[in-house]
Amino acid sequence: MQLIQLKSEDPQVRLVFADIDRLMNRLYPIASDQSLSLEELNQPNVYAVGLQNDEGIVACGAIVKQFDKRLYGEIKRLYVKPSYRGKGLSKRIMQILLHYAGEAQIPLIRLETGINQTEAISLYESLGFERCERFGFYRDNPLSVFMSLSISGS
């Protein structure tokens, strides 16, 4: 598998984002969607990566530099195609994103996920994330789980 940067003009990125949107729309009401858009991918505050093989992009994720009283990075669009789940790819993407955060001196990582994504919540907890209060522009939502991780040494 090859690590690639995600760019909005890549047809493979468009396909995987469509897969993510279909999944989220099955799990949650459309009004709950606060995903990173294709257009936002090319912004300078976004670091988005994917793992690609001859079948296309099979896993992806992004970190978005944000500021709310202090600098933080928000994890967005963590996804693994169903046929590749259970192979540690989401953990690999998260490790790449967390390494980037350390290199970029981002002291705090935050994320919002949904209550129906129990495997994702377990992954985040295994990486040291803890549940926290809502942040940024998120509203209170009983379907949301907010988590954060302080990066030591930053």
C-alpha positions in Angstrom: 0.0 0.0 0.0 1.1 3.5 -0.8 0.6 6.5 1.4 -0.8 9.4 -0.7 -2.0 13.0 0.0 -5.7 13.5 -0.7 -6.6 16.2 -3.2 -10.1 17.2 -4.2 -9.4 16.9 -7.9 -8.5 13.2 -7.6 -11.4 11.0 -8.9 -10.4 8.3 -6.3 -10.8 10.8 -3.5 -14.3 11.8 -4.8 -15.3 8.1 -4.8 -14.1 7.4 -1.3 -15.8 10.6 0.0 -19.0 9.4 -1.6 -18.6 6.1 0.2 -18.1 7.9 3.5 -21.2 10.1 2.9 -23.4 7.1 2.1 -22.3 5.4 5.3 -22.9 8.5 7.4 -26.3 9.1 5.8 -27.3 5.5 6.7 -26.1 5.9 10.3 -27.3 9.4 11.1 -29.8 12.1 10.0 -28.3 14.4 7.3 -28.7 17.4 9.7 -26.0 15.8 11.9 -23.4 15.7 9.1 -20.4 17.9 9.8 -17.9 16.2 7.5 -14.9 17.8 5.9 -15.9 18.7 2.3 -14.0 18.0 -0.9 -13.4 21.7 -1.3 -11.8 22.0 2.1 -9.2 19.3 1.3 -6.9 21.7 -0.5 -6.9 24.3 2.3 -3.4 25.0 3.9 -4.7 24.0 7.4 -5.7 20.5 6.2 -3.4 17.4 6.1 -5.3 14.5 4.5 -3.9 11.1 3.6 -5.0 7.9 2.2 -3.7 4.4 1.7 -4.0 3.3 -1.9 -3.5 0.0 -3.7 -4.4 -1.2 -7.2 -8.1 -1.1 -6.1 -7.9 2.6 -5.2 -8.0 4.4 -1.9 -8.9 1.8 0.8 -8.4 4.0 3.9 -8.2 7.7 4.7 -8.2 10.4 7.3 -7.5 14.0 7.8 -6.4 16.4 10.5 -7.6 20.1 10.3 -5.7 22.7 12.3 -8.2 24.8 14.2 -8.0 27.5 16.8 -10.4 28.0 19.8 -8.5 29.8 22.5 -5.6 27.5 21.6 -4.4 25.5 18.6 -5.8 22.1 18.1 -6.1 19.5 15.4 -9.5 18.0 14.5 -9.6 14.4 13.1 -12.0 14.2 10.1 -13.0 11.6 7.5 -11.3 8.5 9.1 -12.6 5.7 7.0 -11.7 2.2 5.8 -13.5 0.4 3.0 -15.6 -2.5 4.4 -13.5 -5.2 2.7 -10.3 -3.9 4.3 -11.6 -3.5 7.9 -10.0 -5.5 10.7 -6.5 -5.2 9.2 -5.3 -2.3 11.3 -5.6 0.4 8.6 -7.6 2.9 10.7 -5.0 2.6 13.4 -2.3 3.1 10.8 -4.0 6.3 9.5 -4.5 7.6 13.0 -0.8 7.0 13.8 0.2 8.9 10.7 -2.1 11.8 11.6 -0.9 11.9 15.2 2.8 11.8 14.0 2.0 14.8 11.8 0.4 16.6 14.7 3.5 16.1 16.8 5.8 17.3 14.0 3.5 20.3 13.4 3.5 21.1 17.2 -0.3 20.7 17.5 -0.7 20.2 21.3 -4.3 18.9 21.3 -6.2 16.6 19.1 -10.0 16.6 19.1 -12.7 14.7 17.2 -16.4 14.2 16.9 -17.8 10.8 16.1 -21.2 9.2 16.4 -22.7 6.9 19.0 -23.2 4.2 16.4 -19.5 4.0 15.6 -18.5 1.8 18.5 -15.4 0.4 16.7 -14.1 3.9 16.0 -14.7 4.9 19.6 -12.8 1.8 20.8 -9.9 2.7 18.5 -9.8 6.2 19.7 -9.8 5.1 23.4 -7.0 2.6 22.6 -4.9 5.5 21.3 -5.5 7.5 24.6 -8.4 9.7 23.6 -10.9 10.6 26.3 -14.4 11.8 26.1 -14.8 15.6 26.4 -17.2 18.4 26.1 -18.3 19.7 22.6 -15.9 22.1 21.0 -15.7 24.5 18.1 -18.9 25.1 16.2 -20.5 21.8 17.2 -23.9 22.0 18.8 -25.1 19.7 21.5 -26.3 16.5 19.8 -27.2 13.2 21.5 -25.8 11.3 18.5 -22.3 12.9 18.9 -19.4 11.7 21.0 -16.6 14.2 21.5 -13.1 13.1 22.3 -9.7 14.7 22.9 -6.0 13.7 23.3 -3.2 15.9 24.6 0.1 15.4 22.8 2.9 15.4 25.3 5.9 17.5 24.7 4.0 20.2 22.8 
